[in-house]
Amino acid sequence: MTNENCKNTDLVTYSIAEAAVIMGVPKDTVYRLVRTRKLPHVKLGCTRIRHDTLVRFLKEAETTQYWEAGVAS
């Protein structure tokens, strides 16, 4: 079963494709983040990413980039 065949019925989780659209990145990037365990996920017949997990991941990435760019100094 591919992620595209999974239907989001509860609107609390996203498929790989949906997460990629939200993040503005290719699906391959989301697959890599999941595979390397940098993006927490659940496997329920297909890979699902919880909304709150995605929001937290994006906030942490934004904060990390902010500090690494030296903007805060």
N, C-alpha and C positions, 0 to 999 in steps of 0.2 A: 504494500500500500504506500503510495506517495503522499507527501504532505498536501498536495493540491487536491487529493480526494477526500481530505478530512473537512468536515463542515463545522464552522464555529457556531454553536447554538446558544452558548451562554454569554457571549460577548465579554468574557473575563479573560480569555486566553486568545493568543494569536498563532496562526500557522507561521511557518518560515517565510512564506511569500508575503503575508500580511505584515509581519515584523520588518521585513526588508523595505516595504513601502513606507512604513511609519518612520524608519530610521533613515530612509533615503539612500540606501546602499543596495548593491546586487544581492540576490539570494545566496550566492556563493559565500559572501562575507558573513552572513548570518549562520550558514552551515559551519563555516570555519570557527566562529565564536562558540557555537554549541559543541562542536567536536573537540575543541581545546578546553572546554569547560569554563570559558570566560563569561559565557552568558548562561545562567541557570535556566533549566527547562524541565519539562515533564514529558515522559514518553507514554502516551495513552493510545497505542495503536499507531500514532503519528506523533511527531514532535510538536509540542505546544509550549508557548512562552506566555507566562502570566503577565497581565497588564502591569501590575505593581512592580514586578521584577524588571520589566522593560523600562519603565519610568526611572527606577532606581539606577539601572545600568547606564542610562543616558545621562542622568544627573552626575553620577560618579565620573563618567568619561568627560563630561563638560568641565567639572571641577579639576580633574587631573590635567586636562589640556590648558586650562586657565593658569594653573601654577607652573606647569612646565614651560609655558610661553613667557614667563617672567612678568606677566601683567600685574601680578599682586605685589611686586616689589617696588 
